[in-house]
Amino acid sequence: MPENPAGRATGQGGPLGGGPAGGLEEISDERLFVRYREGEDEPLRELIRRHHADLMRFLFRLTSDRALAEDAFQETFLQLHQSAGSFDSSRRLRPWLFTIAANKARDLLRKKGRRQAVELSKPVGGNGSDSPALVDLLSADLPGPGDGLEREERERLVQRAIDQLTPTLKEILLLAYFQRLSYAQIAEDLGIPLGTVKSRLHSAVAAFARAWARVRGGDA
Protein backbone atom coordinates (compact mmCIF):
# COMPACT_ATOMS: atom_id res chain seq x y z
CA MET A 1 0.00 0.00 0.00
CA PRO A 2 1.28 3.54 -0.75
CA GLU A 3 2.04 5.82 2.17
CA ASN A 4 0.21 8.79 0.67
CA PRO A 5 -2.35 7.60 -1.89
CA ALA A 6 -4.08 10.97 -2.15
CA GLY A 7 -0.86 12.75 -2.96
CA ARG A 8 0.14 10.10 -5.45
CA ALA A 9 -3.20 10.18 -7.22
CA THR A 10 -3.48 13.94 -7.46
CA GLY A 11 -1.93 15.33 -10.63
CA GLN A 12 -1.64 18.65 -12.37
CA GLY A 13 -4.85 20.04 -13.75
CA GLY A 14 -7.21 17.93 -11.64
CA PRO A 15 -7.55 15.35 -8.89
CA LEU A 16 -6.03 12.63 -11.04
CA GLY A 17 -4.41 14.37 -13.96
CA GLY A 18 -6.74 12.46 -16.26
CA GLY A 19 -10.15 10.87 -16.74
CA PRO A 20 -11.78 7.99 -14.88
CA ALA A 21 -9.95 4.69 -14.68
CA GLY A 22 -11.19 2.37 -17.40
CA GLY A 23 -14.05 0.08 -16.44
CA LEU A 24 -14.51 1.46 -12.90
CA GLU A 25 -17.09 4.21 -13.49
CA GLU A 26 -20.11 1.97 -12.89
CA ILE A 27 -18.80 0.23 -9.78
CA SER A 28 -20.15 1.37 -6.40
CA ASP A 29 -18.00 3.34 -3.97
CA GLU A 30 -18.14 0.50 -1.50
CA ARG A 31 -16.97 -2.14 -3.98
CA LEU A 32 -14.21 0.14 -5.24
CA PHE A 33 -12.91 0.58 -1.72
CA VAL A 34 -12.98 -3.17 -1.07
CA ARG A 35 -10.95 -3.71 -4.23
CA TYR A 36 -8.46 -1.05 -3.10
CA ARG A 37 -8.20 -2.72 0.30
CA GLU A 38 -7.49 -6.00 -1.48
CA GLY A 39 -4.45 -4.50 -3.18
CA GLU A 40 -5.59 -2.66 -6.34
CA ASP A 41 -4.49 0.95 -6.82
CA GLU A 42 -6.82 2.18 -9.57
CA PRO A 43 -10.03 1.98 -7.47
CA LEU A 44 -8.68 4.68 -5.14
CA ARG A 45 -7.89 6.90 -8.11
CA GLU A 46 -11.49 6.53 -9.24
CA LEU A 47 -12.80 7.35 -5.75
CA ILE A 48 -10.70 10.51 -5.60
CA ARG A 49 -11.88 11.55 -9.07
CA ARG A 50 -15.50 10.78 -8.20
CA HIS A 51 -15.64 12.75 -4.95
CA HIS A 52 -13.09 15.52 -5.58
CA ALA A 53 -15.49 18.30 -6.58
CA ASP A 54 -18.10 17.75 -3.85
CA LEU A 55 -15.51 17.16 -1.14
CA MET A 56 -13.55 20.29 -2.06
CA ARG A 57 -16.71 22.42 -2.04
CA PHE A 58 -17.62 21.00 1.35
CA LEU A 59 -14.15 21.61 2.79
CA PHE A 60 -13.95 25.12 1.36
CA ARG A 61 -17.28 25.99 2.96
CA LEU A 62 -16.14 24.49 6.26
CA THR A 63 -12.72 26.17 6.41
CA SER A 64 -13.23 29.38 4.38
CA ASP A 65 -9.72 28.78 3.05
CA ARG A 66 -8.91 27.04 -0.21
CA ALA A 67 -5.35 26.08 0.77
CA LEU A 68 -6.61 24.64 4.05
CA ALA A 69 -9.36 22.78 2.17
CA GLU A 70 -6.76 21.22 -0.12
CA ASP A 71 -4.69 20.13 2.89
CA ALA A 72 -7.77 18.60 4.50
CA PHE A 73 -8.59 16.80 1.24
CA GLN A 74 -5.16 15.18 1.19
CA GLU A 75 -5.41 14.27 4.87
CA THR A 76 -8.85 12.74 4.29
CA PHE A 77 -7.64 10.24 1.72
CA LEU A 78 -4.53 9.46 3.72
CA GLN A 79 -6.81 8.62 6.67
CA LEU A 80 -9.04 6.60 4.35
CA HIS A 81 -5.98 4.56 3.37
CA GLN A 82 -4.81 4.11 6.97
CA SER A 83 -8.29 3.11 8.19
CA ALA A 84 -9.11 0.81 5.28
CA GLY A 85 -9.21 -2.26 7.48
CA SER A 86 -11.91 -0.82 9.76
CA PHE A 87 -14.42 0.02 7.02
CA ASP A 88 -17.65 -1.99 7.12
CA SER A 89 -18.43 -2.67 3.46
CA SER A 90 -22.13 -3.13 4.28
CA ARG A 91 -22.34 0.61 4.99
CA ARG A 92 -22.14 3.52 2.53
CA LEU A 93 -18.67 4.94 1.96
CA ARG A 94 -19.65 8.56 1.20
CA PRO A 95 -20.94 9.46 4.71
CA TRP A 96 -17.81 7.96 6.25
CA LEU A 97 -15.63 9.89 3.80
CA PHE A 98 -17.30 13.22 4.60
CA THR A 99 -17.15 12.55 8.34
CA ILE A 100 -13.40 11.96 8.06
CA ALA A 101 -13.09 15.16 6.01
CA ALA A 102 -14.97 17.19 8.62
CA ASN A 103 -12.70 15.85 11.36
CA LYS A 104 -9.55 16.65 9.36
CA ALA A 105 -10.76 20.18 8.63
CA ARG A 106 -11.56 20.71 12.31
CA ASP A 107 -8.10 19.49 13.31
CA LEU A 108 -6.38 21.81 10.83
CA LEU A 109 -8.44 24.78 11.97
CA ARG A 110 -7.53 24.03 15.57
CA LYS A 111 -3.83 23.78 14.73
CA LYS A 112 -3.93 27.14 13.01
CA GLY A 113 -5.69 28.68 15.99
CA ARG A 114 -8.66 29.75 13.92
CA ARG A 115 -11.65 31.10 15.79
CA GLN A 116 -15.01 31.02 14.03
CA ALA A 117 -17.51 33.79 14.71
CA VAL A 118 -20.38 32.68 16.93
CA GLU A 119 -23.88 33.52 15.76
CA LEU A 120 -26.70 31.66 17.46
CA SER A 121 -30.17 32.79 16.47
CA LYS A 122 -33.77 31.89 17.03
CA PRO A 123 -35.74 30.22 14.21
CA VAL A 124 -36.82 32.66 11.53
CA GLY A 125 -39.58 32.52 8.95
CA GLY A 126 -39.32 32.41 5.16
CA ASN A 127 -37.91 35.38 3.29
CA GLY A 128 -40.26 35.34 0.32
CA SER A 129 -40.61 33.40 -2.92
CA ASP A 130 -37.78 35.27 -4.64
CA SER A 131 -35.15 34.07 -2.12
CA PRO A 132 -32.78 31.31 -3.27
CA ALA A 133 -33.14 27.90 -1.65
CA LEU A 134 -30.65 27.06 1.09
CA VAL A 135 -29.45 23.97 -0.75
CA ASP A 136 -28.78 26.05 -3.87
CA LEU A 137 -26.64 28.46 -1.89
CA LEU A 138 -24.64 25.81 -0.07
CA SER A 139 -23.99 23.57 -3.07
CA ALA A 140 -22.75 26.33 -5.35
CA ASP A 141 -19.39 25.81 -7.05
CA LEU A 142 -16.20 27.36 -5.73
CA PRO A 143 -15.68 30.85 -7.15
CA GLY A 144 -13.27 30.88 -10.04
CA PRO A 145 -11.67 33.40 -12.41
CA GLY A 146 -14.15 32.58 -15.17
CA ASP A 147 -17.28 33.28 -13.12
CA GLY A 148 -19.39 36.37 -13.62
CA LEU A 149 -19.32 39.18 -11.12
CA GLU A 150 -22.84 38.46 -9.93
CA ARG A 151 -22.02 34.84 -9.10
CA GLU A 152 -18.76 35.78 -7.42
CA GLU A 153 -20.58 38.32 -5.26
CA ARG A 154 -23.17 35.75 -4.21
CA GLU A 155 -20.41 33.26 -3.37
CA ARG A 156 -18.73 35.88 -1.21
CA LEU A 157 -21.96 36.66 0.64
CA VAL A 158 -22.77 32.97 1.16
CA GLN A 159 -19.35 32.37 2.67
CA ARG A 160 -19.71 35.39 4.95
CA ALA A 161 -23.04 34.03 6.18
CA ILE A 162 -21.65 30.53 6.76
CA ASP A 163 -18.66 31.95 8.64
CA GLN A 164 -21.02 33.40 11.24
CA LEU A 165 -22.07 29.90 12.35
CA THR A 166 -20.33 28.01 15.11
CA PRO A 167 -18.14 25.12 13.87
CA THR A 168 -20.72 22.62 15.18
CA LEU A 169 -23.65 24.23 13.37
CA LYS A 170 -21.63 24.81 10.22
CA GLU A 171 -20.54 21.16 10.09
CA ILE A 172 -24.00 19.65 10.49
CA LEU A 173 -25.52 22.10 8.00
CA LEU A 174 -22.97 21.30 5.32
CA LEU A 175 -23.08 17.56 5.93
CA ALA A 176 -26.86 17.52 5.73
CA TYR A 177 -27.19 19.59 2.58
CA PHE A 178 -24.24 18.11 0.70
CA GLN A 179 -25.13 14.50 1.41
CA ARG A 180 -28.93 14.80 1.74
CA LEU A 181 -28.79 12.34 4.65
CA SER A 182 -31.73 11.56 6.90
CA TYR A 183 -31.64 12.54 10.56
CA ALA A 184 -31.02 8.90 11.47
CA GLN A 185 -28.06 8.62 9.10
CA ILE A 186 -26.49 11.81 10.43
CA ALA A 187 -26.95 10.63 14.01
CA GLU A 188 -25.22 7.34 13.21
CA ASP A 189 -22.34 8.92 11.31
CA LEU A 190 -21.63 11.64 13.89
CA GLY A 191 -22.33 9.44 16.91
CA ILE A 192 -24.89 11.79 18.44
CA PRO A 193 -28.54 11.27 19.50
CA LEU A 194 -31.31 11.76 16.95
CA GLY A 195 -32.80 14.59 18.98
CA THR A 196 -29.45 16.40 18.98
CA VAL A 197 -29.27 16.16 15.19
CA LYS A 198 -32.73 17.67 14.83
CA SER A 199 -32.07 20.54 17.22
CA ARG A 200 -28.64 21.33 15.79
CA LEU A 201 -29.83 21.29 12.20
CA HIS A 202 -32.85 23.42 13.07
CA SER A 203 -30.59 25.93 14.80
CA ALA A 204 -28.10 25.83 11.93
CA VAL A 205 -30.72 26.54 9.27
CA ALA A 206 -32.20 29.35 11.36
CA ALA A 207 -28.78 30.87 12.03
CA PHE A 208 -27.83 30.72 8.37
CA ALA A 209 -31.12 32.28 7.29
CA ARG A 210 -30.63 35.18 9.67
CA ALA A 211 -26.98 35.63 8.68
CA TRP A 212 -27.88 35.48 4.98
CA ALA A 213 -30.49 38.19 5.41
CA ARG A 214 -27.99 40.32 7.29
CA VAL A 215 -25.16 40.04 4.75
CA ARG A 216 -27.59 40.70 1.91
CA GLY A 217 -28.58 43.87 3.73
CA GLY A 218 -24.96 44.95 4.18
CA ASP A 219 -25.03 44.74 7.97
CA ALA A 220 -22.45 41.95 8.39
Backbone bond lengths (Angstrom), bond angles and torsions (degrees), N, CA, C in turn:
res aa  C-N    CA-C-N  psi(-1)  N-CA   C-N-CA  omega(-1)  CA-C   N-CA-C  phi
1 M - - - 1.476 - - 1.526 110.10 -
2 P 1.348 118.60 140.83 1.461 120.56 178.49 1.505 110.82 -73.52
3 E 1.337 116.54 152.20 1.458 120.14 -178.89 1.515 111.96 -75.06
4 N 1.326 117.47 -31.26 1.456 120.70 -179.36 1.514 109.56 -136.71
5 P 1.360 117.39 78.17 1.450 120.16 -175.15 1.505 113.19 -63.80
6 A 1.344 118.20 -33.51 1.459 119.74 -179.07 1.515 110.53 -66.63
7 G 1.336 115.83 -43.12 1.452 118.85 179.37 1.514 111.61 -66.02
8 R 1.332 116.90 -38.40 1.443 120.21 179.90 1.517 111.53 -65.46
9 A 1.346 115.66 -39.11 1.451 119.03 -173.73 1.511 113.19 -80.58
10 T 1.309 117.87 -19.20 1.452 120.73 -177.13 1.514 109.58 -84.32
11 G 1.329 116.64 124.72 1.456 121.26 -178.62 1.499 111.37 -121.74
12 Q 1.309 116.88 177.67 1.449 120.87 -179.68 1.510 109.24 -68.03
13 G 1.335 115.01 139.91 1.440 120.82 175.29 1.516 114.32 85.27
14 G 1.317 120.56 -0.63 1.449 121.29 179.77 1.501 110.20 169.00
15 P 1.344 117.07 177.85 1.447 120.60 -175.97 1.513 113.20 -64.62
16 L 1.323 117.86 -23.99 1.450 120.21 -177.54 1.510 113.37 -126.47
17 G 1.318 117.84 -10.14 1.438 120.57 -175.56 1.515 111.35 72.56
18 G 1.339 117.65 21.23 1.448 120.86 -179.75 1.508 110.66 -179.96
19 G 1.334 116.91 -172.10 1.446 121.83 -177.64 1.510 111.49 -85.38
20 P 1.337 117.24 -172.16 1.456 121.57 -178.71 1.509 111.64 -66.42
21 A 1.331 115.43 147.18 1.461 120.07 177.96 1.523 109.19 -63.77
22 G 1.334 115.99 137.49 1.447 120.29 -174.35 1.517 113.06 -58.15
23 G 1.348 115.96 132.26 1.442 121.46 174.41 1.510 116.09 79.35
24 L 1.333 119.06 1.36 1.465 120.98 -176.05 1.525 113.17 -105.11
25 E 1.338 117.56 -9.56 1.468 120.35 -171.90 1.533 113.52 -60.98
26 E 1.325 116.62 -31.77 1.470 120.02 -174.57 1.522 113.38 -93.47
27 I 1.318 117.31 -2.23 1.461 120.97 -178.54 1.527 110.02 -84.32
28 S 1.314 117.66 141.19 1.462 121.52 -178.42 1.519 111.50 -65.17
29 D 1.338 115.37 156.49 1.461 120.54 176.33 1.523 111.18 -54.72
30 E 1.315 115.20 -44.01 1.455 120.17 -174.56 1.536 111.52 -64.99
31 R 1.325 116.35 -42.28 1.460 119.90 179.13 1.529 110.92 -68.87
32 L 1.335 116.27 -38.32 1.459 119.46 176.64 1.528 110.78 -58.46
33 F 1.327 116.10 -43.89 1.452 119.38 -176.82 1.524 111.21 -68.58
34 V 1.325 117.15 -36.03 1.459 120.45 176.07 1.527 109.65 -62.44
35 R 1.323 116.72 -42.37 1.462 119.92 179.38 1.530 111.50 -65.36
36 Y 1.346 116.26 -36.85 1.466 119.29 175.92 1.524 110.39 -65.05
37 R 1.310 116.19 -42.20 1.467 121.14 179.77 1.526 111.34 -64.09
38 E 1.324 115.85 -27.08 1.461 120.46 179.43 1.521 112.86 -84.17
39 G 1.342 117.00 -0.71 1.454 119.23 173.31 1.515 117.59 120.34
40 E 1.345 118.66 -4.15 1.455 120.93 178.33 1.529 110.11 -85.03
41 D 1.322 116.82 144.18 1.464 120.87 179.78 1.525 113.17 -93.71
42 E 1.326 117.45 -37.46 1.464 120.82 -173.85 1.529 114.15 -60.40
43 P 1.341 119.84 -35.68 1.468 118.68 178.35 1.529 113.58 -56.56
44 L 1.334 118.12 -35.74 1.460 119.25 178.79 1.532 110.76 -68.99
45 R 1.316 116.33 -37.37 1.459 119.81 176.28 1.529 110.47 -59.22
46 E 1.315 116.08 -41.83 1.459 120.42 179.13 1.525 111.30 -66.70
47 L 1.340 117.77 -39.05 1.463 120.74 178.11 1.528 111.01 -63.93
48 I 1.319 116.89 -41.61 1.456 120.42 178.88 1.527 109.71 -64.38
49 R 1.324 116.90 -44.94 1.465 120.39 178.75 1.530 110.79 -60.87
50 R 1.321 116.00 -42.92 1.461 122.20 -174.72 1.520 112.77 -66.64
51 H 1.321 117.34 -36.58 1.471 120.57 -173.18 1.531 113.32 -107.31
52 H 1.311 118.57 -0.31 1.459 121.05 -173.96 1.528 112.66 -57.33
53 A 1.316 117.57 -51.70 1.469 120.34 -174.25 1.526 111.91 -63.23
54 D 1.342 117.28 -50.98 1.463 120.21 -178.71 1.521 111.80 -64.18
55 L 1.316 116.40 -41.00 1.466 119.96 -177.74 1.522 110.88 -67.82
56 M 1.334 117.60 -39.08 1.458 119.76 178.39 1.525 111.44 -67.94
57 R 1.328 118.02 -38.80 1.467 119.73 176.13 1.516 110.69 -61.91
58 F 1.334 115.52 -44.29 1.465 120.75 178.84 1.522 110.97 -60.06
59 L 1.325 117.35 -48.01 1.458 121.44 -177.28 1.519 112.04 -68.38
60 F 1.322 117.37 -35.35 1.461 120.29 176.80 1.522 110.61 -64.75
61 R 1.345 116.13 -43.51 1.461 119.63 177.47 1.534 110.91 -62.09
62 L 1.318 116.13 -37.94 1.464 120.71 -175.05 1.524 112.09 -74.56
63 T 1.335 117.62 -35.03 1.462 120.90 -174.50 1.524 114.14 -103.62
64 S 1.335 117.51 -19.06 1.470 122.32 -175.97 1.525 111.93 61.49
65 D 1.309 117.15 23.93 1.464 121.45 -174.14 1.521 108.21 -150.33
66 R 1.334 116.64 115.72 1.455 119.23 -174.91 1.532 112.02 -66.42
67 A 1.325 117.37 -41.43 1.463 119.79 179.66 1.528 110.38 -62.50
68 L 1.325 116.17 -41.85 1.460 120.34 178.86 1.524 110.35 -65.90
69 A 1.335 116.57 -38.02 1.468 120.73 177.32 1.521 110.92 -61.93
70 E 1.321 116.60 -41.23 1.460 120.21 178.85 1.528 111.47 -65.00
71 D 1.338 116.25 -39.41 1.466 119.80 176.75 1.527 110.83 -62.87
72 A 1.339 115.45 -43.12 1.462 120.01 -179.53 1.531 110.63 -65.70
73 F 1.324 116.73 -35.14 1.461 120.86 177.47 1.527 110.90 -61.28
74 Q 1.329 115.47 -46.85 1.463 120.01 178.10 1.528 111.03 -62.20
75 E 1.326 115.97 -44.06 1.465 120.31 -179.53 1.526 111.51 -64.22
76 T 1.331 116.64 -33.15 1.464 121.03 -179.83 1.523 111.05 -63.04
77 F 1.323 116.56 -47.11 1.463 118.53 -177.59 1.534 112.16 -76.00
78 L 1.315 116.73 -26.31 1.456 118.54 172.18 1.527 109.86 -65.17
79 Q 1.347 116.18 -43.36 1.466 120.37 177.95 1.524 110.87 -65.07
80 L 1.335 116.21 -38.10 1.461 120.34 177.55 1.527 110.28 -58.64
81 H 1.323 115.18 -43.10 1.475 120.74 177.72 1.528 110.93 -63.69
82 Q 1.327 117.23 -46.64 1.454 121.39 -176.05 1.529 112.35 -68.71
83 S 1.348 116.43 -28.19 1.470 120.59 -177.41 1.521 112.33 -102.07
84 A 1.318 117.08 15.50 1.471 120.66 -175.39 1.523 112.25 -55.06
85 G 1.311 116.51 -39.13 1.457 119.97 -176.49 1.509 114.48 -67.75
86 S 1.343 117.93 -19.91 1.465 120.79 -177.37 1.520 113.43 -93.60
87 F 1.337 117.56 -3.74 1.461 119.72 -176.85 1.521 110.95 -74.98
88 D 1.333 116.13 130.39 1.459 123.03 176.26 1.524 108.14 -88.88
89 S 1.321 117.56 107.71 1.463 121.26 -173.82 1.524 113.31 -67.96
90 S 1.334 118.05 -6.62 1.467 120.03 175.85 1.527 111.25 -82.93
91 R 1.325 116.89 -8.71 1.463 121.67 178.65 1.523 109.60 -103.42
92 R 1.337 116.60 163.73 1.457 121.73 178.74 1.528 109.87 -74.12
93 L 1.313 116.30 141.45 1.465 121.22 -179.11 1.529 112.00 -78.85
94 R 1.335 117.64 -38.61 1.466 120.69 -172.71 1.525 113.17 -57.56
95 P 1.337 121.33 -47.32 1.469 119.64 177.80 1.525 112.62 -59.26
96 W 1.330 116.64 -40.56 1.463 120.97 178.00 1.521 110.33 -62.82
97 L 1.326 117.34 -42.86 1.454 122.63 179.55 1.528 111.06 -60.61
98 F 1.324 117.29 -45.68 1.461 120.50 -178.33 1.524 111.40 -71.86
99 T 1.311 117.57 -31.17 1.467 119.95 175.68 1.528 110.48 -66.13
100 I 1.336 116.69 -42.66 1.463 120.39 175.76 1.521 109.82 -60.28
101 A 1.344 116.51 -44.60 1.464 120.85 -178.69 1.527 111.40 -61.05
102 A 1.324 116.82 -42.20 1.465 120.14 178.76 1.521 110.88 -62.53
103 N 1.324 116.66 -41.13 1.465 120.51 178.58 1.523 111.70 -64.73
104 K 1.337 116.96 -41.70 1.463 120.74 179.69 1.530 110.70 -65.68
105 A 1.316 116.55 -41.56 1.462 119.59 178.17 1.523 111.20 -63.24
106 R 1.326 116.00 -41.28 1.464 120.39 178.94 1.530 110.86 -62.95
107 D 1.334 116.15 -41.99 1.462 119.83 178.89 1.530 111.74 -63.01
108 L 1.331 116.52 -42.93 1.462 119.97 -179.62 1.522 111.59 -66.88
109 L 1.318 116.88 -38.43 1.462 120.30 177.02 1.530 110.38 -63.19
110 R 1.321 115.47 -40.86 1.465 119.92 -179.74 1.529 110.51 -65.41
111 K 1.316 116.63 -41.08 1.462 120.46 -179.91 1.525 111.77 -64.03
112 K 1.316 115.80 -34.23 1.459 119.78 -179.24 1.524 112.28 -84.34
113 G 1.346 115.45 -3.61 1.456 118.86 178.16 1.506 113.42 72.29
114 R 1.342 115.91 23.81 1.454 118.59 179.64 1.526 110.26 -67.38
115 R 1.304 115.84 147.49 1.455 121.56 175.35 1.528 107.73 -128.99
116 Q 1.326 115.76 116.47 1.455 120.18 -179.80 1.539 109.70 -82.19
117 A 1.325 115.49 143.76 1.460 120.43 177.40 1.520 109.47 -65.95
118 V 1.330 116.47 140.06 1.453 121.37 -179.32 1.525 109.50 -99.38
119 E 1.328 115.93 124.69 1.453 120.22 178.45 1.514 108.58 -141.36
120 L 1.320 117.02 91.86 1.444 121.41 175.74 1.519 108.07 -96.46
121 S 1.319 116.65 134.12 1.460 119.41 -177.57 1.512 110.47 -137.61
122 K 1.303 114.92 160.87 1.458 120.30 175.70 1.526 108.86 -79.05
123 P 1.350 117.16 158.56 1.463 119.72 178.14 1.520 110.91 -56.46
124 V 1.335 115.27 141.73 1.457 120.26 179.85 1.512 108.64 -122.69
125 G 1.332 116.20 158.64 1.453 120.99 -179.86 1.503 111.97 -82.12
126 G 1.343 116.61 -178.47 1.452 122.57 178.92 1.513 111.02 -66.01
127 N 1.334 115.35 157.51 1.462 120.65 -177.67 1.520 113.02 -108.04
128 G 1.347 116.64 16.04 1.458 118.29 177.85 1.514 111.78 107.19
129 S 1.331 116.07 160.41 1.460 120.99 -175.46 1.513 113.57 -71.68
130 D 1.341 117.76 -17.15 1.463 119.53 -178.40 1.524 112.57 -88.84
131 S 1.336 118.16 0.06 1.463 121.35 179.94 1.522 109.86 -80.98
132 P 1.331 117.61 141.56 1.468 119.95 178.35 1.523 110.73 -69.46
133 A 1.331 116.05 149.89 1.459 120.80 178.35 1.519 109.93 -68.39
134 L 1.325 116.06 148.44 1.461 120.84 -179.74 1.514 111.16 -58.00
135 V 1.338 116.83 -44.25 1.461 119.58 -178.04 1.520 111.35 -63.23
136 D 1.343 117.08 -32.99 1.465 119.63 178.34 1.521 110.73 -67.35
137 L 1.308 116.60 -37.84 1.461 120.35 -179.70 1.526 110.97 -68.78
138 L 1.323 116.42 -44.60 1.455 120.34 -174.09 1.516 113.21 -75.02
139 S 1.325 118.06 -27.08 1.455 120.18 -176.31 1.514 113.09 -96.71
140 A 1.327 116.72 10.12 1.468 120.04 179.48 1.520 110.30 -64.39
141 D 1.336 116.01 153.19 1.455 121.43 179.97 1.517 110.95 -67.42
142 L 1.321 116.46 160.90 1.449 121.14 173.23 1.524 109.41 -63.21
143 P 1.319 119.13 141.02 1.459 119.98 177.25 1.512 110.89 -63.37
144 G 1.296 116.88 140.53 1.457 121.35 -179.23 1.515 110.74 -137.47
145 P 1.336 117.69 168.93 1.457 121.18 -176.31 1.518 113.65 -64.66
146 G 1.340 117.51 -20.48 1.457 119.27 -178.28 1.514 113.64 -91.00
147 D 1.315 118.26 -3.57 1.467 120.99 -177.96 1.520 111.10 -75.75
148 G 1.336 115.84 154.19 1.439 120.99 176.13 1.511 111.02 -72.90
149 L 1.322 115.80 161.79 1.457 120.26 -178.38 1.516 111.91 -62.36
150 E 1.329 117.40 -36.47 1.456 120.17 -178.03 1.528 110.75 -65.16
151 R 1.323 117.05 -42.76 1.456 120.44 178.89 1.521 110.79 -67.49
152 E 1.316 117.55 -41.83 1.456 120.53 179.22 1.527 110.95 -61.45
153 E 1.325 116.46 -38.89 1.461 120.19 179.61 1.525 110.40 -66.34
154 R 1.335 116.81 -40.79 1.457 119.00 179.09 1.526 110.49 -66.09
155 E 1.337 116.86 -40.11 1.457 119.84 177.05 1.527 111.19 -59.36
156 R 1.318 115.71 -42.01 1.468 120.19 -179.62 1.523 110.41 -63.35
157 L 1.327 116.93 -43.08 1.460 120.79 -179.02 1.534 111.25 -68.02
158 V 1.331 116.30 -40.09 1.468 119.66 178.12 1.520 110.38 -60.28
159 Q 1.339 115.73 -44.67 1.463 118.55 -178.99 1.522 111.32 -65.68
160 R 1.322 117.30 -37.22 1.471 119.96 177.51 1.518 110.85 -62.91
161 A 1.339 116.35 -38.92 1.462 120.10 179.10 1.528 110.90 -67.65
162 I 1.317 116.43 -44.58 1.469 120.48 179.81 1.530 111.02 -62.29
163 D 1.334 116.35 -37.72 1.462 120.35 -177.65 1.523 112.65 -66.08
164 Q 1.319 117.95 -14.17 1.459 120.59 178.95 1.532 112.43 -85.89
165 L 1.326 117.34 -3.30 1.462 121.11 176.77 1.531 110.10 -86.68
166 T 1.302 115.71 153.03 1.461 119.23 171.85 1.529 108.66 -66.78
167 P 1.331 118.71 157.50 1.470 119.97 177.42 1.523 113.11 -54.66
168 T 1.332 117.34 -38.29 1.467 120.75 -179.03 1.517 111.67 -65.57
169 L 1.336 117.14 -45.72 1.458 120.50 179.69 1.524 111.43 -69.56
170 K 1.316 116.14 -39.42 1.467 120.23 178.59 1.527 110.33 -60.66
171 E 1.325 116.91 -45.77 1.461 121.06 -177.52 1.520 111.81 -61.41
172 I 1.321 117.58 -48.55 1.465 119.40 -175.93 1.524 111.05 -69.81
173 L 1.330 117.23 -32.40 1.463 120.48 177.90 1.524 110.56 -65.71
174 L 1.318 116.63 -46.76 1.456 120.61 -178.46 1.528 111.60 -68.61
175 L 1.325 116.88 -41.51 1.461 119.41 177.90 1.523 110.85 -61.24
176 A 1.308 116.77 -43.81 1.459 120.20 -177.22 1.522 111.86 -66.22
177 Y 1.320 117.54 -44.03 1.454 119.36 -174.72 1.519 113.47 -84.08
178 F 1.310 118.23 -23.32 1.465 119.34 175.46 1.521 111.09 -79.13
179 Q 1.323 116.38 -38.86 1.462 119.50 -174.20 1.520 113.13 -100.08
180 R 1.324 118.20 -11.29 1.474 122.37 -179.10 1.535 110.80 53.59
181 L 1.335 116.84 40.68 1.460 120.38 -178.58 1.530 110.63 -82.41
182 S 1.313 115.34 153.22 1.458 120.59 173.59 1.519 109.39 -73.31
183 Y 1.332 115.95 165.78 1.461 119.91 176.56 1.532 110.71 -57.34
184 A 1.333 116.02 -42.10 1.458 120.34 -177.76 1.529 111.39 -63.45
185 Q 1.329 116.62 -40.57 1.464 119.98 179.07 1.526 111.40 -65.85
186 I 1.324 116.85 -41.77 1.456 120.36 178.97 1.522 110.37 -63.77
187 A 1.319 116.23 -42.69 1.469 120.42 179.31 1.529 110.68 -59.45
188 E 1.327 116.31 -42.73 1.457 120.32 -179.16 1.523 111.24 -67.30
189 D 1.335 116.48 -43.77 1.461 120.26 -175.86 1.524 112.53 -70.43
190 L 1.337 117.47 -35.56 1.463 120.67 -178.75 1.527 112.52 -92.68
191 G 1.331 117.04 -9.69 1.455 120.23 179.35 1.513 113.72 68.77
192 I 1.340 116.07 38.01 1.465 121.00 179.32 1.527 108.97 -127.23
193 P 1.348 117.94 157.94 1.464 120.71 -179.00 1.529 112.22 -63.39
194 L 1.322 115.98 154.00 1.458 121.73 -179.97 1.532 111.36 -59.21
195 G 1.316 115.88 -40.90 1.462 119.44 179.66 1.519 112.19 -63.45
196 T 1.320 116.87 -34.52 1.465 121.23 178.03 1.514 110.63 -66.90
197 V 1.340 116.60 -40.61 1.464 120.56 177.09 1.524 110.07 -58.67
198 K 1.313 116.75 -48.53 1.460 121.18 -177.41 1.526 111.27 -61.09
199 S 1.323 116.63 -45.85 1.458 119.49 -177.17 1.524 111.57 -69.25
200 R 1.339 116.63 -39.94 1.463 119.77 179.35 1.522 111.50 -65.65
201 L 1.327 116.08 -44.34 1.456 119.06 -178.06 1.519 110.84 -67.79
202 H 1.316 116.69 -37.62 1.466 120.43 176.98 1.528 109.65 -62.66
203 S 1.314 116.78 -45.43 1.465 120.62 178.38 1.521 111.49 -64.62
204 A 1.341 116.31 -38.47 1.460 120.47 -178.64 1.522 111.36 -65.49
205 V 1.332 116.77 -45.49 1.458 120.46 179.06 1.528 110.62 -62.97
206 A 1.333 116.41 -43.10 1.457 120.45 179.53 1.522 111.27 -64.11
207 A 1.328 116.77 -42.30 1.460 120.92 -179.62 1.524 110.78 -65.92
208 F 1.330 116.55 -40.93 1.458 119.11 178.75 1.521 111.00 -65.71
209 A 1.326 117.35 -42.13 1.460 120.92 -179.66 1.531 110.79 -60.06
210 R 1.316 116.07 -42.67 1.459 119.40 179.88 1.529 110.79 -68.54
211 A 1.334 116.56 -42.68 1.462 120.32 179.14 1.519 111.21 -64.86
212 W 1.336 116.83 -38.67 1.467 120.84 179.22 1.530 110.49 -63.15
213 A 1.328 116.04 -43.93 1.459 119.44 178.64 1.531 110.68 -62.46
214 R 1.310 115.83 -37.79 1.460 120.06 -178.20 1.535 111.61 -69.47
215 V 1.342 117.81 -44.91 1.455 118.46 -179.17 1.526 111.56 -69.17
216 R 1.354 116.14 -32.14 1.451 119.04 177.10 1.518 111.06 -66.61
217 G 1.354 115.08 -28.48 1.461 119.20 178.90 1.513 113.91 -88.09
218 G 1.347 115.96 -1.90 1.468 119.87 177.46 1.494 114.63 80.22
219 D 1.367 116.90 18.52 1.461 119.56 -177.61 1.518 113.05 -97.18
220 A 1.362 117.92 -6.24 1.459 119.08 -176.44 1.503 111.22 -91.91
